[in-house]
Amino acid sequence: MRKFGILMTAGAIAAAATLAAAPTQAADPYFKDKTITFVVGFGAGGGYDAYARMLAPYFERELGAKVIVVNKPGAGGMSALNRLYGAPENPLQMTIVNGTGAGLQQLLSMKGVKFDLTKFPILGIIDHSRWIWLAKNDSKITKPADAISSATVINWAGYGKISGISDGAAMTCHALALKCKVVIGYKGSRAAALALAQGEMDALYVSETSAYKYVQAKNAKAVATMNRKRSILFPDLPTVFESVKLTKTQEWWIDYRATLEGLGRMLVVAPSTPANVVAKMRAATDRILSDPKIVAEGAKKKRFIKYIAAGEAEKMVQTVLKSVNAKQKAEIRKVVLGN
């Protein structure tokens, strides 16, 4: 019996070893002994860094290559994108992009932009948010119609002109013809949220995940979801489309903004990456981000995965950057940058 037990233990060990080796054996031979650099254009410890480090082991498993995460912060991710857009010595590089910020930077021809998002092979969008209009708790504004009919100027908290909360507020105010002032200068969205909680500012435009935290903490109240679809985290909160009757022009502005926000956290590879390698990496991305276990793991870590496949993501990039005419682009520039 003891001998049988030893044999069973040895068999179990062998089986475990086989299972552990299976992903490497199943991986594409092309990636054997190769290294993929997973560039994060932001500092360590932030959301983009956390997603990269969570997903890197799965890319190793699926592809059979070593995947190393490297932080190269600068200019809100612009520096890393510029470097990747050039001709890197190692084409086996990928990066996680703030698609909303990068799309707007390119659209408005911001100083320092040397990349073209339409030329990057996209692997997919990891996550994207519907954005929420928040008001301070004692505000008389409880729905969009209240703001539209108000004669009072609404002060929105912001930081850089292209920062998500600032440009989102500016485009919302323009779309709905609100009397607004976007106050630039707060040091990040947390400082902006604190200003709202303290009653220093009237409104804030933030992603649904951030909005949920602020509302749960009773530091703000939600006014509307700025999208055609309701927020998963605010299922009872009407969208702006449900709240007020919009003109076609107003619909265009809000839909355009929602598409821009839909670019979310996007995975791209260097334009110099061979087409066959792009195809393999896209297939691996699809397997990883469609895996219910990985999605569940991300949810536990508050790193939500709302996957959009490469084909649809590319169409969204084209819509953001190629569907606007010169007049619309000039108007967006004036609304966001004031010139």
C-alpha positions, 0 to 999 in steps of 0.5 A: 500500500505504501508503494502504491501511495508513492507511485500515486504521488509520483504520478500526481507530480508528473501530471502536475508537471505536464499541466504546468508545461502545457501552455509553453508547449502550446505556445507559438514556436515563433516566440520561443526564447524571445522577449516582448517589452510591455511599455507603460507610458505612465509611472509605476503604481498607477492604473495603467501599470496595474493592468500591464502587470496583471496581464503580462503573465497571461501573454507569457503563457499564451505566446511562450515569450518572456514579457517584461513590463517597463515604465516610460512615463512622460507627457501623459503617455505621449512620449512612450507612444512617440518612441513606439511609433518610430522604428524601435530596434526591437519590434516586439513591443506593445504598450497600453494607451490612454486612447481618449487622451491620445486621440484628442492630442492627435486630433488637435495637433498638440505640440509634441505629437509625433504619432498617428494612432491610425497607423498602430496595429491595435490588439484590442481595448482592455477597458473603457468607461462611460463618463458621469456628470456629478454635482455637489451635494447641495446643488439645485441641479439634479438632472440636465434640464435643471442646468440647461434652464439655469441662469447661474454659471456652473463651475467645473473642476479640471486640471490640464486642458486635455485631461479627461475631466477638463475636456469632457466638461468643456464638450458637455457644456458646449453640447448642451449650451450650458453657462459654464466655466471650466476651472483649470489647475487642480492637481489631478482628479482627486483634488478636483473631486475634493473641491467638489466635495467641499463645495468649492466647485459645482460640477465634475466630469469623471469616469463611472468607476471614479464617480461611483467612489465619490457618490458612495462616499457621499461626496457628490451626486450623479446627474446623468450618464453622458452616453446612449447606454446607462452605466453598469455602476449606475443602472438607475441613473438616466442617460442624457439622451433619456433626460432631455430632447436633444437636437441632431447637433447635440447628439453628434457632440455627445456621441462623438465624445462617447466614442472618444471615451470608448477608446479607453485603455487600448493595447497597441504594438509598434507599426514595424511589427510584422503582420503575421506577428500582429495576427498571433498577438491579436489572437492571444489578446482575444483569448486572454481578454475573453477568458471569464476567469481573467475577467473575474480576477480583474474585477476582484482587483478593481481592474475591470475588463470590458474587452473590445476586439481589434477590428471594432477598436480600429473602426472607433479610432477611424471615427474619432480621427477621420470622420470629422471635417475641418469645421468640426475639428476647428470647433472641437479645438476652440471648445477644448483649448479656447483657440 
